Amino acid sequence: MRGDYTQAATYFARGYQEYPKSVKAPDNLLKLAMSLARLDRKKDACVTFEELDTRFPTASQAIKRRAASERKRTGCS
């Protein structure tokens, strides 16, 4: 799946939609946002980063750090 960001975005979106309360849900949102960013869908990526912060304020520090880094790289405000 490496490099196929369209397929990756579909996979992570489906995982989040089917299991929104799963322990993997924050990771799915993070990876969805990253995939959207790489598809030049900046607005969608930024909205997804926001959803990650809003829905999972107690996500692991690793996910929070990665999200902050990727959000900055993407240019989200």
PQR file with spaces between the fields and no chain letter, atoms N, CA, C, O and H, PARSE charges and radii, in Angstrom:
ATOM       1  N    MET     1       0.816   -1.191    0.000 -0.4000 1.5000
ATOM       2  CA   MET     1       0.000    0.000    0.000 -0.0000 2.0000
ATOM       3  C    MET     1       0.864    1.260    0.000  0.5500 1.7000
ATOM       4  O    MET     1       0.339    2.353   -0.211 -0.5500 1.4000
ATOM       5  N    ARG     2       2.135    1.142    0.224 -0.4000 1.5000
ATOM       6  CA   ARG     2       3.014    2.314    0.259 -0.0000 2.0000
ATOM       7  C    ARG     2       2.949    3.063   -1.057  0.5500 1.7000
ATOM       8  O    ARG     2       3.120    2.485   -2.130 -0.5500 1.4000
ATOM       9  H    ARG     2       2.562    0.254    0.395  0.4000 1.0000
ATOM      10  N    GLY     3       2.696    4.369   -0.957 -0.4000 1.5000
ATOM      11  CA   GLY     3       2.650    5.201   -2.140 -0.0000 2.0000
ATOM      12  C    GLY     3       1.273    5.312   -2.764  0.5500 1.7000
ATOM      13  O    GLY     3       1.036    6.240   -3.537 -0.5500 1.4000
ATOM      14  H    GLY     3       2.557    4.839   -0.085  0.4000 1.0000
ATOM      15  N    ASP     4       0.357    4.409   -2.463 -0.4000 1.5000
ATOM      16  CA   ASP     4      -0.991    4.476   -3.005 -0.0000 2.0000
ATOM      17  C    ASP     4      -1.876    5.160   -1.973  0.5500 1.7000
ATOM      18  O    ASP     4      -2.585    4.510   -1.205 -0.5500 1.4000
ATOM      19  H    ASP     4       0.549    3.655   -1.835  0.4000 1.0000
ATOM      20  N    TYR     5      -1.815    6.490   -1.975 -0.4000 1.5000
ATOM      21  CA   TYR     5      -2.495    7.254   -0.932 -0.0000 2.0000
ATOM      22  C    TYR     5      -4.006    7.236   -1.080  0.5500 1.7000
ATOM      23  O    TYR     5      -4.725    7.377   -0.091 -0.5500 1.4000
ATOM      24  H    TYR     5      -1.239    7.017   -2.599  0.4000 1.0000
ATOM      25  N    THR     6      -4.500    7.063   -2.300 -0.4000 1.5000
ATOM      26  CA   THR     6      -5.948    6.962   -2.492 -0.0000 2.0000
ATOM      27  C    THR     6      -6.472    5.707   -1.814  0.5500 1.7000
ATOM      28  O    THR     6      -7.461    5.756   -1.084 -0.5500 1.4000
ATOM      29  H    THR     6      -3.917    6.948   -3.104  0.4000 1.0000
ATOM      30  N    GLN     7      -5.815    4.595   -2.054 -0.4000 1.5000
ATOM      31  CA   GLN     7      -6.219    3.331   -1.430 -0.0000 2.0000
ATOM      32  C    GLN     7      -6.044    3.419    0.086  0.5500 1.7000
ATOM      33  O    GLN     7      -6.893    2.939    0.837 -0.5500 1.4000
ATOM      34  H    GLN     7      -5.011    4.555   -2.648  0.4000 1.0000
ATOM      35  N    ALA     8      -4.964    4.023    0.529 -0.4000 1.5000
ATOM      36  CA   ALA     8      -4.711    4.155    1.963 -0.0000 2.0000
ATOM      37  C    ALA     8      -5.800    4.997    2.624  0.5500 1.7000
ATOM      38  O    ALA     8      -6.310    4.634    3.684 -0.5500 1.4000
ATOM      39  H    ALA     8      -4.275    4.413   -0.081  0.4000 1.0000
ATOM      40  N    ALA     9      -6.156    6.117    2.000 -0.4000 1.5000
ATOM      41  CA   ALA     9      -7.199    6.985    2.564 -0.0000 2.0000
ATOM      42  C    ALA     9      -8.516    6.227    2.677  0.5500 1.7000
ATOM      43  O    ALA     9      -9.217    6.342    3.682 -0.5500 1.4000
ATOM      44  H    ALA     9      -5.742    6.411    1.139  0.4000 1.0000
ATOM      45  N    THR    10      -8.850    5.464    1.662 -0.4000 1.5000
ATOM      46  CA   THR    10     -10.083    4.673    1.690 -0.0000 2.0000
ATOM      47  C    THR    10     -10.037    3.656    2.825  0.5500 1.7000
ATOM      48  O    THR    10     -11.014    3.493    3.556 -0.5500 1.4000
ATOM      49  H    THR    10      -8.281    5.371    0.845  0.4000 1.0000
ATOM      50  N    TYR    11      -8.927    2.985    2.972 -0.4000 1.5000
ATOM      51  CA   TYR    11      -8.750    1.965    4.008 -0.0000 2.0000
ATOM      52  C    TYR    11      -8.886    2.575    5.411  0.5500 1.7000
ATOM      53  O    TYR    11      -9.606    2.037    6.251 -0.5500 1.4000
ATOM      54  H    TYR    11      -8.133    3.118    2.378  0.4000 1.0000
ATOM      55  N    PHE    12      -8.198    3.692    5.663 -0.4000 1.5000
ATOM      56  CA   PHE    12      -8.233    4.295    6.996 -0.0000 2.0000
ATOM      57  C    PHE    12      -9.589    4.926    7.296  0.5500 1.7000
ATOM      58  O    PHE    12     -10.047    4.898    8.438 -0.5500 1.4000
ATOM      59  H    PHE    12      -7.613    4.130    4.980  0.4000 1.0000
ATOM      60  N    ALA    13     -10.237    5.498    6.275 -0.4000 1.5000
ATOM      61  CA   ALA    13     -11.581    6.062    6.471 -0.0000 2.0000
ATOM      62  C    ALA    13     -12.568    4.955    6.814  0.5500 1.7000
ATOM      63  O    ALA    13     -13.394    5.111    7.714 -0.5500 1.4000
ATOM      64  H    ALA    13      -9.865    5.522    5.347  0.4000 1.0000
ATOM      65  N    ARG    14     -12.484    3.848    6.107 -0.4000 1.5000
ATOM      66  CA   ARG    14     -13.384    2.722    6.378 -0.0000 2.0000
ATOM      67  C    ARG    14     -13.144    2.175    7.784  0.5500 1.7000
ATOM      68  O    ARG    14     -14.096    1.888    8.510 -0.5500 1.4000
ATOM      69  H    ARG    14     -11.813    3.721    5.376  0.4000 1.0000
ATOM      70  N    GLY    15     -11.896    2.031    8.163 -0.4000 1.5000
ATOM      71  CA   GLY    15     -11.580    1.534    9.497 -0.0000 2.0000
ATOM      72  C    GLY    15     -12.152    2.425   10.585  0.5500 1.7000
ATOM      73  O    GLY    15     -12.668    1.941   11.592 -0.5500 1.4000
ATOM      74  H    GLY    15     -11.123    2.264    7.573  0.4000 1.0000
ATOM      75  N    TYR    16     -12.055    3.742   10.373 -0.4000 1.5000
ATOM      76  CA   TYR    16     -12.586    4.675   11.361 -0.0000 2.0000
ATOM      77  C    TYR    16     -14.107    4.647   11.374  0.5500 1.7000
ATOM      78  O    TYR    16     -14.713    4.672   12.446 -0.5500 1.4000
ATOM      79  H    TYR    16     -11.636    4.136    9.555  0.4000 1.0000
ATOM      80  N    GLN    17     -14.735    4.597   10.205 -0.4000 1.5000
ATOM      81  CA   GLN    17     -16.196    4.587   10.128 -0.0000 2.0000
ATOM      82  C    GLN    17     -16.789    3.325   10.746  0.5500 1.7000
ATOM      83  O    GLN    17     -17.822    3.385   11.412 -0.5500 1.4000
ATOM      84  H    GLN    17     -14.244    4.577    9.334  0.4000 1.0000
ATOM      85  N    GLU    18     -16.142    2.193   10.530 -0.4000 1.5000
ATOM      86  CA   GLU    18     -16.677    0.932   11.033 -0.0000 2.0000
ATOM      87  C    GLU    18     -16.394    0.736   12.520  0.5500 1.7000
ATOM      88  O    GLU    18     -17.160    0.066   13.212 -0.5500 1.4000
ATOM      89  H    GLU    18     -15.302    2.144    9.989  0.4000 1.0000
ATOM      90  N    TYR    19     -15.299    1.314   13.015 -0.4000 1.5000
ATOM      91  CA   TYR    19     -14.904    1.120   14.414 -0.0000 2.0000
ATOM      92  C    TYR    19     -14.491    2.452   15.042  0.5500 1.7000
ATOM      93  O    TYR    19     -13.329    2.623   15.412 -0.5500 1.4000
ATOM      94  H    TYR    19     -14.677    1.858   12.452  0.4000 1.0000
ATOM      95  N    PRO    20     -15.435    3.402   15.166 -0.5600 1.5000
ATOM      96  CA   PRO    20     -15.074    4.739   15.662  0.2800 2.0000
ATOM      97  C    PRO    20     -14.653    4.776   17.129  0.5500 1.7000
ATOM      98  O    PRO    20     -14.075    5.766   17.577 -0.5500 1.4000
ATOM      99  N    LYS    21     -14.930    3.727   17.871 -0.4000 1.5000
ATOM     100  CA   LYS    21     -14.553    3.706   19.290 -0.0000 2.0000
ATOM     101  C    LYS    21     -13.429    2.717   19.574  0.5500 1.7000
ATOM     102  O    LYS    21     -13.097    2.453   20.730 -0.5500 1.4000
ATOM     103  H    LYS    21     -15.400    2.923   17.507  0.4000 1.0000
ATOM     104  N    SER    22     -12.856    2.181   18.519 -0.4000 1.5000
ATOM     105  CA   SER    22     -11.768    1.221   18.644 -0.0000 2.0000
ATOM     106  C    SER    22     -10.509    1.903   19.176  0.5500 1.7000
ATOM     107  O    SER    22     -10.336    3.114   19.043 -0.5500 1.4000
ATOM     108  H    SER    22     -13.127    2.396   17.581  0.4000 1.0000
ATOM     109  N    VAL    23      -9.649    1.112   19.772 -0.4000 1.5000
ATOM     110  CA   VAL    23      -8.359    1.629   20.236 -0.0000 2.0000
ATOM     111  C    VAL    23      -7.530    2.139   19.048  0.5500 1.7000
ATOM     112  O    VAL    23      -6.642    2.973   19.224 -0.5500 1.4000
ATOM     113  H    VAL    23      -9.790    0.128   19.880  0.4000 1.0000
ATOM     114  N    LYS    24      -7.817    1.644   17.855 -0.4000 1.5000
ATOM     115  CA   LYS    24      -7.094    2.057   16.649 -0.0000 2.0000
ATOM     116  C    LYS    24      -7.707    3.293   15.977  0.5500 1.7000
ATOM     117  O    LYS    24      -7.139    3.808   15.014 -0.5500 1.4000
ATOM     118  H    LYS    24      -8.538    0.966   17.712  0.4000 1.0000
ATOM     119  N    ALA    25      -8.842    3.769   16.463 -0.4000 1.5000
ATOM     120  CA   ALA    25      -9.522    4.894   15.821 -0.0000 2.0000
ATOM     121  C    ALA    25      -8.640    6.150   15.706  0.5500 1.7000
ATOM     122  O    ALA    25      -8.589    6.752   14.634 -0.5500 1.4000
ATOM     123  H    ALA    25      -9.303    3.351   17.246  0.4000 1.0000
ATOM     124  N    PRO    26      -7.946    6.560   16.778 -0.5600 1.5000
ATOM     125  CA   PRO    26      -7.077    7.738   16.627  0.2800 2.0000
ATOM     126  C    PRO    26      -5.992    7.536   15.566  0.5500 1.7000
ATOM     127  O    PRO    26      -5.689    8.450   14.798 -0.5500 1.4000
ATOM     128  N    ASP    27      -5.419    6.352   15.528 -0.4000 1.5000
ATOM     129  CA   ASP    27      -4.390    6.049   14.534 -0.0000 2.0000
ATOM     130  C    ASP    27      -4.974    6.084   13.127  0.5500 1.7000
ATOM     131  O    ASP    27      -4.340    6.583   12.197 -0.5500 1.4000
ATOM     132  H    ASP    27      -5.664    5.610   16.152  0.4000 1.0000
ATOM     133  N    ASN    28      -6.192    5.551   12.973 -0.4000 1.5000
ATOM     134  CA   ASN    28      -6.840    5.590   11.658 -0.0000 2.0000
ATOM     135  C    ASN    28      -7.068    7.030   11.205  0.5500 1.7000
ATOM     136  O    ASN    28      -6.836    7.352   10.040 -0.5500 1.4000
ATOM     137  H    ASN    28      -6.707    5.146   13.729  0.4000 1.0000
ATOM     138  N    LEU    29      -7.517    7.893   12.103 -0.4000 1.5000
ATOM     139  CA   LEU    29      -7.728    9.297   11.736 -0.0000 2.0000
ATOM     140  C    LEU    29      -6.413    9.982   11.381  0.5500 1.7000
ATOM     141  O    LEU    29      -6.345   10.740   10.413 -0.5500 1.4000
ATOM     142  H    LEU    29      -7.706    7.632   13.050  0.4000 1.0000
ATOM     143  N    LEU    30      -5.381    9.718   12.156 -0.4000 1.5000
ATOM     144  CA   LEU    30      -4.071   10.299   11.862 -0.0000 2.0000
ATOM     145  C    LEU    30      -3.601    9.884   10.470  0.5500 1.7000
ATOM     146  O    LEU    30      -3.181   10.724    9.675 -0.5500 1.4000
ATOM     147  H    LEU    30      -5.436    9.102   12.942  0.4000 1.0000
ATOM     148  N    LYS    31      -3.673    8.613   10.187 -0.4000 1.5000
ATOM     149  CA   LYS    31      -3.194    8.115    8.894 -0.0000 2.0000
ATOM     150  C    LYS    31      -4.091    8.553    7.751  0.5500 1.7000
ATOM     151  O    LYS    31      -3.618    8.754    6.633 -0.5500 1.4000
ATOM     152  H    LYS    31      -4.014    7.930   10.833  0.4000 1.0000
ATOM     153  N    LEU    32      -5.389    8.705    8.023 -0.4000 1.5000
ATOM     154  CA   LEU    32      -6.289    9.254    7.008 -0.0000 2.0000
ATOM     155  C    LEU    32      -5.872   10.686    6.674  0.5500 1.7000
ATOM     156  O    LEU    32      -5.761   11.045    5.502 -0.5500 1.4000
ATOM     157  H    LEU    32      -5.773    8.542    8.932  0.4000 1.0000
ATOM     158  N    ALA    33      -5.644   11.491    7.692 -0.4000 1.5000
ATOM     159  CA   ALA    33      -5.231   12.880    7.473 -0.0000 2.0000
ATOM     160  C    ALA    33      -3.919   12.938    6.700  0.5500 1.7000
ATOM     161  O    ALA    33      -3.775   13.750    5.786 -0.5500 1.4000
ATOM     162  H    ALA    33      -5.734   11.199    8.644  0.4000 1.0000
ATOM     163  N    MET    34      -2.971   12.096    7.054 -0.4000 1.5000
ATOM     164  CA   MET    34      -1.681   12.083    6.363 -0.0000 2.0000
ATOM     165  C    MET    34      -1.856   11.688    4.892  0.5500 1.7000
ATOM     166  O    MET    34      -1.224   12.267    4.009 -0.5500 1.4000
ATOM     167  H    MET    34      -3.087   11.437    7.797  0.4000 1.0000
ATOM     168  N    SER    35      -2.707   10.715    4.643 -0.4000 1.5000
ATOM     169  CA   SER    35      -2.958   10.280    3.259 -0.0000 2.0000
ATOM     170  C    SER    35      -3.617   11.393    2.464  0.5500 1.7000
ATOM     171  O    SER    35      -3.250   11.635    1.315 -0.5500 1.4000
ATOM     172  H    SER    35      -3.220   10.245    5.361  0.4000 1.0000
ATOM     173  N    LEU    36      -4.594   12.078    3.068 -0.4000 1.5000
ATOM     174  CA   LEU    36      -5.260   13.191    2.385 -0.0000 2.0000
ATOM     175  C    LEU    36      -4.266   14.304    2.064  0.5500 1.7000
ATOM     176  O    LEU    36      -4.322   14.898    0.987 -0.5500 1.4000
ATOM     177  H    LEU    36      -4.893   11.881    4.002  0.4000 1.0000
ATOM     178  N    ALA    37      -3.372   14.583    2.984 -0.4000 1.5000
ATOM     179  CA   ALA    37      -2.362   15.612    2.745 -0.0000 2.0000
ATOM     180  C    ALA    37      -1.490   15.256    1.551  0.5500 1.7000
ATOM     181  O    ALA    37      -1.154   16.122    0.743 -0.5500 1.4000
ATOM     182  H    ALA    37      -3.328   14.101    3.859  0.4000 1.0000
ATOM     183  N    ARG    38      -1.129   14.006    1.439 -0.4000 1.5000
ATOM     184  CA   ARG    38      -0.266   13.579    0.332 -0.0000 2.0000
ATOM     185  C    ARG    38      -1.008   13.529   -0.999  0.5500 1.7000
ATOM     186  O    ARG    38      -0.392   13.465   -2.063 -0.5500 1.4000
ATOM     187  H    ARG    38      -1.401   13.303    2.095  0.4000 1.0000
ATOM     188  N    LEU    39      -2.340   13.558   -0.927 -0.4000 1.5000
ATOM     189  CA   LEU    39      -3.162   13.628   -2.135 -0.0000 2.0000
ATOM     190  C    LEU    39      -3.490   15.088   -2.500  0.5500 1.7000
ATOM     191  O    LEU    39      -4.328   15.347   -3.363 -0.5500 1.4000
ATOM     192  H    LEU    39      -2.840   13.609   -0.062  0.4000 1.0000
ATOM     193  N    ASP    40      -2.815   16.036   -1.826 -0.4000 1.5000
ATOM     194  CA   ASP    40      -3.046   17.471   -2.029 -0.0000 2.0000
ATOM     195  C    ASP    40      -4.475   17.877   -1.694  0.5500 1.7000
ATOM     196  O    ASP    40      -5.042   18.773   -2.319 -0.5500 1.4000
ATOM     197  H    ASP    40      -2.134   15.826   -1.125  0.4000 1.0000
ATOM     198  N    ARG    41      -5.043   17.210   -0.705 -0.4000 1.5000
ATOM     199  CA   ARG    41      -6.373   17.570   -0.185 -0.0000 2.0000
ATOM     200  C    ARG    41      -6.166   18.199    1.193  0.5500 1.7000
ATOM     201  O    ARG    41      -6.605   17.676    2.218 -0.5500 1.4000
ATOM     202  H    ARG    41      -4.582   16.482   -0.197  0.4000 1.0000
ATOM     203  N    LYS    42      -5.481   19.339    1.173 -0.4000 1.5000
ATOM     204  CA   LYS    42      -5.066   20.012    2.408 -0.0000 2.0000
ATOM     205  C    LYS    42      -6.239   20.316    3.322  0.5500 1.7000
ATOM     206  O    LYS    42      -6.180   20.037    4.520 -0.5500 1.4000
ATOM     207  H    LYS    42      -5.124   19.764    0.341  0.4000 1.0000
ATOM     208  N    LYS    43      -7.307   20.884    2.773 -0.4000 1.5000
ATOM     209  CA   LYS    43      -8.451   21.257    3.606 -0.0000 2.0000
ATOM     210  C    LYS    43      -9.013   20.022    4.311  0.5500 1.7000
ATOM     211  O    LYS    43      -9.261   20.055    5.516 -0.5500 1.4000
ATOM     212  H    LYS    43      -7.355   21.111    1.800  0.4000 1.0000
ATOM     213  N    ASP    44      -9.212   18.939    3.569 -0.4000 1.5000
ATOM     214  CA   ASP    44      -9.736   17.701    4.165 -0.0000 2.0000
ATOM     215  C    ASP    44      -8.779   17.160    5.222  0.5500 1.7000
ATOM     216  O    ASP    44      -9.211   16.677    6.269 -0.5500 1.4000
ATOM     217  H    ASP    44      -9.010   18.912    2.590  0.4000 1.0000
ATOM     218  N    ALA    45      -7.491   17.242    4.947 -0.4000 1.5000
ATOM     219  CA   ALA    45      -6.494   16.768    5.912 -0.0000 2.0000
ATOM     220  C    ALA    45      -6.575   17.578    7.201  0.5500 1.7000
ATOM     221  O    ALA    45      -6.561   17.012    8.294 -0.5500 1.4000
ATOM     222  H    ALA    45      -7.141   17.635    4.096  0.4000 1.0000
ATOM     223  N    CYS    46      -6.658   18.892    7.077 -0.4000 1.5000
ATOM     224  CA   CYS    46      -6.710   19.763    8.256 -0.0000 2.0000
ATOM     225  C    CYS    46      -7.969   19.503    9.076  0.5500 1.7000
ATOM     226  O    CYS    46      -7.918   19.476   10.306 -0.5500 1.4000
ATOM     227  H    CYS    46      -6.669   19.351    6.189  0.4000 1.0000
ATOM     228  N    VAL    47      -9.091   19.312    8.401 -0.4000 1.5000
ATOM     229  CA   VAL    47     -10.342   18.986    9.098 -0.0000 2.0000
ATOM     230  C    VAL    47     -10.198   17.665    9.847  0.5500 1.7000
ATOM     231  O    VAL    47     -10.691   17.523   10.966 -0.5500 1.4000
ATOM     232  H    VAL    47      -9.133   19.334    7.402  0.4000 1.0000
ATOM     233  N    THR    48      -9.533   16.715    9.238 -0.4000 1.5000
ATOM     234  CA   THR    48      -9.342   15.406    9.876 -0.0000 2.0000
ATOM     235  C    THR    48      -8.415   15.522   11.078  0.5500 1.7000
ATOM     236  O    THR    48      -8.653   14.876   12.098 -0.5500 1.4000
ATOM     237  H    THR    48      -9.132   16.830    8.329  0.4000 1.0000
ATOM     238  N    PHE    49      -7.364   16.332   10.981 -0.4000 1.5000
ATOM     239  CA   PHE    49      -6.506   16.561   12.144 -0.0000 2.0000
ATOM     240  C    PHE    49      -7.318   17.181   13.287  0.5500 1.7000
ATOM     241  O    PHE    49      -7.142   16.812   14.448 -0.5500 1.4000
ATOM     242  H    PHE    49      -7.170   16.857   10.152  0.4000 1.0000
ATOM     243  N    GLU    50      -8.210   18.128   12.954 -0.4000 1.5000
ATOM     244  CA   GLU    50      -9.063   18.751   13.968 -0.0000 2.0000
ATOM     245  C    GLU    50      -9.981   17.720   14.618  0.5500 1.7000
ATOM     246  O    GLU    50     -10.171   17.719   15.834 -0.5500 1.4000
ATOM     247  H    GLU    50      -8.353   18.428   12.011  0.4000 1.0000
ATOM     248  N    GLU    51     -10.543   16.846   13.795 -0.4000 1.5000
ATOM     249  CA   GLU    51     -11.431   15.805   14.334 -0.0000 2.0000
ATOM     250  C    GLU    51     -10.669   14.891   15.283  0.5500 1.7000
ATOM     251  O    GLU    51     -11.192   14.485   16.321 -0.5500 1.4000
ATOM     252  H    GLU    51     -10.388   16.847   12.807  0.4000 1.0000
ATOM     253  N    LEU    52      -9.443   14.574   14.927 -0.4000 1.5000
ATOM     254  CA   LEU    52      -8.602   13.747   15.799 -0.0000 2.0000
ATOM     255  C    LEU    52      -8.438   14.426   17.163  0.5500 1.7000
ATOM     256  O    LEU    52      -8.601   13.786   18.202 -0.5500 1.4000
ATOM     257  H    LEU    52      -9.018   14.903   14.084  0.4000 1.0000
ATOM     258  N    ASP    53      -8.118   15.707   17.156 -0.4000 1.5000
ATOM     259  CA   ASP    53      -7.938   16.443   18.417 -0.0000 2.0000
ATOM     260  C    ASP    53      -9.229   16.512   19.223  0.5500 1.7000
ATOM     261  O    ASP    53      -9.212   16.353   20.444 -0.5500 1.4000
ATOM     262  H    ASP    53      -7.986   16.227   16.312  0.4000 1.0000
ATOM     263  N    THR    54     -10.339   16.745   18.548 -0.4000 1.5000
ATOM     264  CA   THR    54     -11.630   16.914   19.222 -0.0000 2.0000
ATOM     265  C    THR    54     -12.155   15.607   19.800  0.5500 1.7000
ATOM     266  O    THR    54     -12.582   15.555   20.953 -0.5500 1.4000
ATOM     267  H    THR    54     -10.353   16.874   17.556  0.4000 1.0000
ATOM     268  N    ARG    55     -12.119   14.562   18.996 -0.4000 1.5000
ATOM     269  CA   ARG    55     -12.704   13.279   19.427 -0.0000 2.0000
ATOM     270  C    ARG    55     -11.805   12.470   20.346  0.5500 1.7000
ATOM     271  O    ARG    55     -12.285   11.660   21.139 -0.5500 1.4000
ATOM     272  H    ARG    55     -11.772   14.605   18.059  0.4000 1.0000
ATOM     273  N    PHE    56     -10.510   12.689   20.242 -0.4000 1.5000
ATOM     274  CA   PHE    56      -9.571   11.871   21.019 -0.0000 2.0000
ATOM     275  C    PHE    56      -8.559   12.730   21.767  0.5500 1.7000
ATOM     276  O    PHE    56      -7.359   12.649   21.502 -0.5500 1.4000
ATOM     277  H    PHE    56     -10.119   13.347   19.598  0.4000 1.0000
ATOM     278  N    PRO    57      -9.037   13.556   22.701 -0.5600 1.5000
ATOM     279  CA   PRO    57      -8.110   14.423   23.440  0.2800 2.0000
ATOM     280  C    PRO    57      -7.137   13.635   24.320  0.5500 1.7000
ATOM     281  O    PRO    57      -6.111   14.167   24.744 -0.5500 1.4000
ATOM     282  N    THR    58      -7.459   12.370   24.593 -0.4000 1.5000
ATOM     283  CA   THR    58      -6.574   11.548   25.420 -0.0000 2.0000
ATOM     284  C    THR    58      -5.800   10.524   24.591  0.5500 1.7000
ATOM     285  O    THR    58      -5.341    9.509   25.114 -0.5500 1.4000
ATOM     286  H    THR    58      -8.292   11.937   24.249  0.4000 1.0000
ATOM     287  N    ALA    59      -5.659   10.801   23.291 -0.4000 1.5000
ATOM     288  CA   ALA    59      -4.862    9.896   22.436 -0.0000 2.0000
ATOM     289  C    ALA    59      -3.436    9.834   22.976  0.5500 1.7000
ATOM     290  O    ALA    59      -3.012   10.704   23.737 -0.5500 1.4000
ATOM     291  H    ALA    59      -6.031   11.626   22.865  0.4000 1.0000
ATOM     292  N    SER    60      -2.721    8.826   22.586 -0.4000 1.5000
ATOM     293  CA   SER    60      -1.349    8.657   23.068 -0.0000 2.0000
ATOM     294  C    SER    60      -0.484    9.855   22.675  0.5500 1.7000
ATOM     295  O    SER    60      -0.758   10.544   21.692 -0.5500 1.4000
ATOM     296  H    SER    60      -3.065    8.119   21.968  0.4000 1.0000
ATOM     297  N    GLN    61       0.551   10.082   23.457 -0.4000 1.5000
ATOM     298  CA   GLN    61       1.467   11.186   23.163 -0.0000 2.0000
ATOM     299  C    GLN    61       2.142   10.993   21.806  0.5500 1.7000
ATOM     300  O    GLN    61       2.420   11.968   21.107 -0.5500 1.4000
ATOM     301  H    GLN    61       0.773    9.522   24.256  0.4000 1.0000
ATOM     302  N    ALA    62       2.404    9.754   21.435 -0.4000 1.5000
ATOM     303  CA   ALA    62       3.032    9.489   20.136 -0.0000 2.0000
ATOM     304  C    ALA    62       2.128    9.955   18.998  0.5500 1.7000
ATOM     305  O    ALA    62       2.598   10.567   18.038 -0.5500 1.4000
ATOM     306  H    ALA    62       2.179    8.962   22.002  0.4000 1.0000
ATOM     307  N    ILE    63       0.844    9.670   19.104 -0.4000 1.5000
ATOM     308  CA   ILE    63      -0.102   10.100   18.067 -0.0000 2.0000
ATOM     309  C    ILE    63      -0.227   11.614   18.072  0.5500 1.7000
ATOM     310  O    ILE    63      -0.259   12.234   17.009 -0.5500 1.4000
ATOM     311  H    ILE    63       0.463    9.173   19.884  0.4000 1.0000
ATOM     312  N    LYS    64      -0.297   12.217   19.248 -0.4000 1.5000
ATOM     313  CA   LYS    64      -0.402   13.678   19.335 -0.0000 2.0000
ATOM     314  C    LYS    64       0.824   14.366   18.734  0.5500 1.7000
ATOM     315  O    LYS    64       0.696   15.359   18.019 -0.5500 1.4000
ATOM     316  H    LYS    64      -0.270   11.714   20.111  0.4000 1.0000
ATOM     317  N    ARG    65       2.008   13.835   19.026 -0.4000 1.5000
ATOM     318  CA   ARG    65       3.240   14.421   18.477 -0.0000 2.0000
ATOM     319  C    ARG    65       3.268   14.306   16.958  0.5500 1.7000
ATOM     320  O    ARG    65       3.591   15.265   16.257 -0.5500 1.4000
ATOM     321  H    ARG    65       2.113   13.028   19.608  0.4000 1.0000
ATOM     322  N    ARG    66       2.927   13.127   16.463 -0.4000 1.5000
ATOM     323  CA   ARG    66       2.947   12.911   15.008 -0.0000 2.0000
ATOM     324  C    ARG    66       1.912   13.797   14.321  0.5500 1.7000
ATOM     325  O    ARG    66       2.182   14.369   13.265 -0.5500 1.4000
ATOM     326  H    ARG    66       2.665   12.349   17.032  0.4000 1.0000
ATOM     327  N    ALA    67       0.729   13.910   14.921 -0.4000 1.5000
ATOM     328  CA   ALA    67      -0.319   14.756   14.346 -0.0000 2.0000
ATOM     329  C    ALA    67       0.141   16.217   14.296  0.5500 1.7000
ATOM     330  O    ALA    67      -0.070   16.899   13.293 -0.5500 1.4000
ATOM     331  H    ALA    67       0.509   13.445   15.779  0.4000 1.0000
ATOM     332  N    ALA    68       0.765   16.694   15.368 -0.4000 1.5000
ATOM     333  CA   ALA    68       1.244   18.077   15.402 -0.0000 2.0000
ATOM     334  C    ALA    68       2.296   18.308   14.323  0.5500 1.7000
ATOM     335  O    ALA    68       2.279   19.329   13.636 -0.5500 1.4000
ATOM     336  H    ALA    68       0.936   16.141   16.183  0.4000 1.0000
ATOM     337  N    SER    69       3.197   17.364   14.181 -0.4000 1.5000
ATOM     338  CA   SER    69       4.252   17.471   13.163 -0.0000 2.0000
ATOM     339  C    SER    69       3.666   17.466   11.756  0.5500 1.7000
ATOM     340  O    SER    69       4.043   18.284   10.917 -0.5500 1.4000
ATOM     341  H    SER    69       3.211   16.534   14.739  0.4000 1.0000
ATOM     342  N    GLU    70       2.756   16.553   11.505 -0.4000 1.5000
ATOM     343  CA   GLU    70       2.148   16.445   10.171 -0.0000 2.0000
ATOM     344  C    GLU    70       1.252   17.641    9.863  0.5500 1.7000
ATOM     345  O    GLU    70       1.197   18.113    8.727 -0.5500 1.4000
ATOM     346  H    GLU    70       2.450   15.888   12.186  0.4000 1.0000
ATOM     347  N    ARG    71       0.551   18.125   10.889 -0.4000 1.5000
ATOM     348  CA   ARG    71      -0.308   19.296   10.711 -0.0000 2.0000
ATOM     349  C    ARG    71       0.556   20.496   10.289  0.5500 1.7000
ATOM     350  O    ARG    71       0.178   21.252    9.394 -0.5500 1.4000
ATOM     351  H    ARG    71       0.595   17.741   11.812  0.4000 1.0000
ATOM     352  N    LYS    72       1.686   20.659   10.922 -0.4000 1.5000
ATOM     353  CA   LYS    72       2.608   21.756   10.596 -0.0000 2.0000
ATOM     354  C    LYS    72       3.145   21.580    9.177  0.5500 1.7000
ATOM     355  O    LYS    72       3.187   22.536    8.404 -0.5500 1.4000
ATOM     356  H    LYS    72       1.993   20.044   11.649  0.4000 1.0000
ATOM     357  N    ARG    73       3.551   20.365    8.839 -0.4000 1.5000
ATOM     358  CA   ARG    73       4.092   20.077    7.499 -0.0000 2.0000
ATOM     359  C    ARG    73       3.044   20.356    6.420  0.5500 1.7000
ATOM     360  O    ARG    73       3.364   20.831    5.331 -0.5500 1.4000
ATOM     361  H    ARG    73       3.517   19.588    9.468  0.4000 1.0000
ATOM     362  N    THR    74       1.794   20.051    6.745 -0.4000 1.5000
ATOM     363  CA   THR    74       0.706   20.249    5.789 -0.0000 2.0000
ATOM     364  C    THR    74       0.335   21.725    5.660  0.5500 1.7000
ATOM     365  O    THR    74      -0.201   22.150    4.636 -0.5500 1.4000
ATOM     366  H    THR    74       1.534   19.665    7.630  0.4000 1.0000
ATOM     367  N    GLY    75       0.621   22.496    6.697 -0.4000 1.5000
ATOM     368  CA   GLY    75       0.310   23.932    6.669 -0.0000 2.0000
ATOM     369  C    GLY    75      -1.051   24.260    7.249  0.5500 1.7000
ATOM     370  O    GLY    75      -1.636   25.293    6.925 -0.5500 1.4000
ATOM     371  H    GLY    75       1.056   22.151    7.528  0.4000 1.0000
ATOM     372  N    CYS    76      -1.554   23.387    8.101 -0.4000 1.5000
ATOM     373  CA   CYS    76      -2.835   23.658    8.763 -0.0000 2.0000
ATOM     374  C    CYS    76      -2.617   24.761    9.794  0.5500 1.7000
ATOM     375  O    CYS    76      -1.558   24.853   10.414 -0.5500 1.4000
ATOM     376  H    CYS    76      -1.079   22.547    8.364  0.4000 1.0000
ATOM     377  N    SER    77      -3.639   25.593    9.963 -0.4000 1.5000
ATOM     378  CA   SER    77      -3.506   26.683   10.939 -0.0000 2.0000
ATOM     379  C    SER    77      -3.887   26.229   12.330  0.5500 1.7000
ATOM     380  O    SER    77      -3.833   27.018   13.273 -0.5500 1.4000
ATOM     381  H    SER    77      -4.500   25.519    9.459  0.4000 1.0000
